[in-house]
């Protein structure tokens, strides 16, 4: 059995691989069609113009679904491992809520493009990355509280490193974006897809775009840390039959009919 076939480890693997592919495929398509500059465009810029916009949207929607599934399984795992620790249970519920909000923000990013509905797109980005960063913080704290019985110290430090990477990317992106869109370098820069290296504001633009890519991959790297945990989880469905028919048949009639069927009278 391959390592990604153990337990439910395929969930975070699928989430990371599919999300990375959605960024890369839309980027390649946009570059080939000369819709954006090859040197580190905004991720959102690679999903602005058809046909890459269609590819970007549908792939990110699937990523959001995989994210919700991964976050829910993580919630159930922590709950099962700590059934009597109220502090961990409370943090776990908060983490589930934050994670689902972050996935909803990803759906907004996928379906409301930057150059069409900018402010709604920004709301989606804040939900995805801002609330998502708080989700990472909660999971890191849970990893700390669950060591050494459940989590190793190494796992806590790895997740803390991913969290610090995420936070530094957010700060860098926020500061550079504020400088870029402050009005010092012109107006209507949101619609701008092509930049000349000689233009004013190009440095702030590059810092902002590099920070965005760094932020996205810090998220993906964090979910990679779930693989080892998910290898110890299995999922099965239990069917509970509450009747002999799928229709609301009177009990007496259903019983008689079943008896006749058994007797071979029908």
C-alpha positions as CSV (number, residue, x, y, z in Angstrom):
1,X,0.0,0.0,0.0
2,X,1.3,3.4,-1.0
3,X,1.7,6.1,1.7
4,X,-1.2,8.2,0.3
5,X,-3.5,5.2,0.3
6,X,-3.2,4.8,4.1
7,X,-6.3,5.9,5.9
8,X,-7.7,9.2,4.7
9,X,-4.3,10.8,3.8
10,X,-5.5,11.1,0.2
11,X,-7.7,14.0,1.3
12,X,-5.0,16.6,2.2
13,X,-2.9,15.2,-0.7
14,X,-5.7,15.8,-3.1
15,X,-6.3,19.3,-1.7
16,X,-2.7,20.4,-2.1
17,X,-2.1,18.8,-5.5
18,X,-5.4,20.0,-7.0
19,X,-5.0,23.6,-5.6
20,X,-1.5,23.9,-6.8
21,X,-2.6,22.6,-10.2
22,X,-5.4,25.2,-10.4
23,X,-2.8,28.0,-9.9
24,X,-0.3,26.5,-12.3
25,X,-2.7,25.6,-15.1
26,X,-4.4,29.0,-15.1
27,X,-1.0,30.7,-15.0
28,X,0.3,28.7,-17.9
29,X,-2.9,29.4,-19.9
30,X,-2.8,33.1,-19.2
31,X,0.9,33.3,-20.2
32,X,0.5,31.3,-23.4
33,X,-2.4,33.6,-24.4
34,X,-0.4,36.7,-23.4
35,X,-3.1,37.9,-21.0
36,X,-0.6,38.5,-18.1
37,X,3.2,39.1,-17.8
38,X,5.3,36.0,-17.2
39,X,7.1,37.4,-14.2
40,X,5.0,36.7,-11.1
41,X,1.5,38.1,-11.8
42,X,-1.2,38.1,-9.2
43,X,-2.8,34.7,-8.8
44,X,-6.2,36.4,-9.4
45,X,-4.9,38.1,-12.6
46,X,-4.3,34.6,-14.0
47,X,-8.0,33.9,-13.6
48,X,-9.5,37.1,-14.9
49,X,-9.9,36.6,-18.7
50,X,-11.6,33.6,-20.5
51,X,-10.7,30.8,-21.0
52,X,-8.4,30.7,-17.9
53,X,-11.1,32.3,-15.9
54,X,-13.4,29.3,-16.4
55,X,-10.6,26.9,-15.5
56,X,-9.6,28.9,-12.5
57,X,-13.2,29.1,-11.2
58,X,-14.1,25.4,-11.5
59,X,-10.8,24.1,-10.1
60,X,-11.0,26.5,-7.1
61,X,-14.5,25.4,-6.4
62,X,-13.4,21.8,-6.2
63,X,-10.5,22.9,-4.0
64,X,-13.0,24.6,-1.6
65,X,-14.9,21.3,-1.4
66,X,-11.8,19.3,-0.7
67,X,-10.8,21.9,1.9
68,X,-14.1,21.5,3.7
69,X,-13.8,17.7,3.7
70,X,-10.3,17.9,5.1
71,X,-11.2,20.5,7.8
72,X,-14.2,18.4,8.9
73,X,-12.2,15.2,9.1
74,X,-9.5,17.0,11.2
75,X,-12.3,18.3,13.5
76,X,-13.7,14.8,14.0
77,X,-10.2,13.4,14.6
78,X,-9.3,16.0,17.3
79,X,-12.8,15.5,18.9
80,X,-12.3,11.7,19.0
81,X,-8.8,11.9,20.5
82,X,-9.8,14.4,23.3
83,X,-13.4,13.6,24.3
84,X,-13.1,14.9,27.9
85,X,-10.9,18.0,27.4
86,X,-13.3,21.0,27.3
87,X,-10.6,23.5,26.3
88,X,-9.5,21.5,23.3
89,X,-13.1,20.7,22.3
90,X,-14.0,24.4,22.3
91,X,-10.9,25.4,20.3
92,X,-11.7,22.5,17.9
93,X,-15.2,23.9,17.2
94,X,-13.8,27.3,16.7
95,X,-11.3,25.9,14.2
96,X,-14.0,24.1,12.3
97,X,-16.0,27.3,12.0
98,X,-13.0,29.3,10.8
99,X,-12.0,26.6,8.4
100,X,-15.4,26.5,6.7
101,X,-15.5,30.3,6.5
102,X,-12.1,30.2,4.8
103,X,-13.3,27.7,2.2
104,X,-16.4,29.8,1.6
105,X,-14.0,32.7,0.9
106,X,-12.2,30.6,-1.6
107,X,-15.5,30.0,-3.4
108,X,-16.0,33.8,-3.6
109,X,-12.5,34.3,-5.0
110,X,-13.3,31.6,-7.7
111,X,-16.6,33.1,-8.8
112,X,-16.1,36.9,-8.4
113,X,-13.1,37.9,-10.4
114,X,-10.8,40.8,-9.4
115,X,-11.3,42.9,-12.5
116,X,-15.1,42.5,-12.4
117,X,-16.3,42.7,-8.8
118,X,-13.2,43.9,-7.0
119,X,-14.6,44.6,-3.5
120,X,-16.4,41.3,-3.3
121,X,-13.2,39.6,-4.5
122,X,-11.3,41.3,-1.7
123,X,-13.9,40.1,0.8
124,X,-13.3,36.6,-0.4
125,X,-9.5,37.0,-0.1
126,X,-9.9,38.3,3.5
127,X,-12.0,35.3,4.4
128,X,-9.7,32.9,2.7
129,X,-6.3,34.2,3.9
130,X,-7.2,36.3,6.9
131,X,-9.7,33.8,8.6
132,X,-7.6,31.0,7.2
133,X,-4.5,32.3,9.1
134,X,-6.5,32.3,12.3
135,X,-7.5,28.7,11.5
136,X,-3.9,27.8,11.2
137,X,-3.2,29.5,14.5
138,X,-6.0,27.5,16.2
139,X,-4.6,24.2,14.8
140,X,-1.1,25.1,15.9
141,X,-2.3,25.8,19.4
142,X,-4.2,22.5,19.4
143,X,-1.0,20.7,18.3
144,X,0.7,22.3,21.3
145,X,-2.0,21.3,23.7
146,X,-2.1,17.7,22.4
147,X,1.6,17.1,22.8
148,X,3.3,14.8,23.7
149,X,0.4,12.3,24.1
150,X,-1.1,12.8,20.6
151,X,1.2,15.1,18.7
152,X,5.0,15.1,18.7
153,X,6.9,18.3,19.4
154,X,8.3,18.2,15.9
155,X,4.8,18.5,14.4
156,X,4.0,21.5,16.6
157,X,7.2,23.3,15.5
158,X,6.6,22.5,11.8
159,X,3.1,23.9,12.0
160,X,4.4,27.0,13.9
161,X,6.9,27.5,11.1
162,X,4.1,27.3,8.5
163,X,2.1,29.8,10.5
164,X,4.9,32.3,10.8
165,X,5.6,32.0,7.1
166,X,1.9,32.7,6.4
167,X,1.8,35.7,8.8
168,X,5.0,37.2,7.3
169,X,3.5,36.9,3.8
170,X,0.3,38.6,4.9
171,X,2.2,41.5,6.4
172,X,4.4,41.9,3.3
173,X,1.5,41.7,0.9
174,X,-0.6,44.1,3.0
175,X,2.1,46.8,3.3
176,X,3.1,46.6,-0.4
177,X,-0.5,46.7,-1.6
178,X,-1.3,49.7,0.6
179,X,1.8,51.5,-1.0
180,X,0.9,50.4,-4.5
181,X,-2.8,51.4,-4.4
182,X,-2.3,54.6,-2.3
183,X,-2.6,56.7,-5.4
184,X,1.1,57.6,-5.7
185,X,1.5,55.5,-8.8
186,X,-1.7,56.3,-10.6
187,X,-5.3,55.2,-10.5
188,X,-7.2,52.1,-11.7
189,X,-4.3,49.8,-11.1
190,X,-6.7,47.0,-10.2
191,X,-7.5,46.6,-13.9
192,X,-3.8,46.6,-14.9
193,X,-2.6,43.2,-16.1
194,X,0.7,44.3,-17.8
195,X,3.5,46.1,-16.1
196,X,6.7,47.7,-17.5
197,X,9.7,47.2,-15.2
198,X,10.6,50.9,-15.8
199,X,7.2,52.1,-14.4
200,X,6.9,53.6,-11.0
201,X,5.4,51.2,-8.5
202,X,6.7,48.2,-10.3
203,X,8.8,47.2,-7.2
204,X,5.8,47.4,-4.9
205,X,3.8,45.4,-7.4
206,X,6.4,42.6,-7.5
207,X,6.7,42.5,-3.8
208,X,2.9,42.3,-3.5
209,X,2.6,39.5,-6.1
210,X,5.5,37.4,-4.7
211,X,3.9,37.8,-1.2
212,X,0.6,36.5,-2.6
213,X,2.2,33.4,-4.1
214,X,4.2,32.8,-0.9
215,X,1.0,33.2,1.1
216,X,-0.9,30.7,-1.1
217,X,1.8,28.1,-0.8
218,X,2.2,28.6,2.9
219,X,-1.4,27.4,3.2
220,X,-0.8,24.4,1.0
221,X,2.3,23.5,3.0
222,X,0.3,23.7,6.3
223,X,-2.2,21.2,5.0
224,X,0.6,18.8,4.0
225,X,1.2,18.4,7.7
226,X,-2.1,16.6,8.0
227,X,-1.0,13.7,5.8
228,X,0.7,11.8,8.7
229,X,-2.3,12.3,11.0
230,X,-4.8,11.3,8.4
231,X,-3.0,8.0,7.7
232,X,-4.4,6.8,11.1
233,X,-8.1,7.6,10.2
234,X,-10.5,5.3,8.3
235,X,-14.0,6.1,7.1
236,X,-16.8,3.7,6.8
237,X,-20.6,4.0,6.2
238,X,-23.1,2.2,8.4
239,X,-26.5,1.6,6.9
240,X,-29.4,1.5,9.4
241,X,-32.6,0.1,7.8
242,X,-35.7,1.6,9.4
243,X,-38.2,-0.2,7.2
244,X,-38.7,-2.8,4.5
245,X,-39.8,-0.2,1.9
246,X,-38.8,3.2,0.7
247,X,-42.4,4.5,0.8
248,X,-44.7,5.4,3.6
249,X,-46.7,2.2,3.4
250,X,-48.9,1.4,6.4
251,X,-47.1,-1.1,8.7
252,X,-49.8,-3.7,8.6
253,X,-50.0,-3.7,4.8
254,X,-46.2,-3.8,4.5
255,X,-46.1,-6.8,6.9
256,X,-48.8,-8.7,5.1
257,X,-47.1,-8.0,1.7
258,X,-43.8,-9.2,3.1
259,X,-45.4,-12.4,4.4
260,X,-47.1,-13.0,1.0
261,X,-43.8,-12.5,-0.8
262,X,-42.0,-15.0,1.5
263,X,-44.9,-17.5,1.0
264,X,-44.7,-17.1,-2.8
265,X,-48.3,-16.0,-3.2
266,X,-47.5,-13.0,-5.3
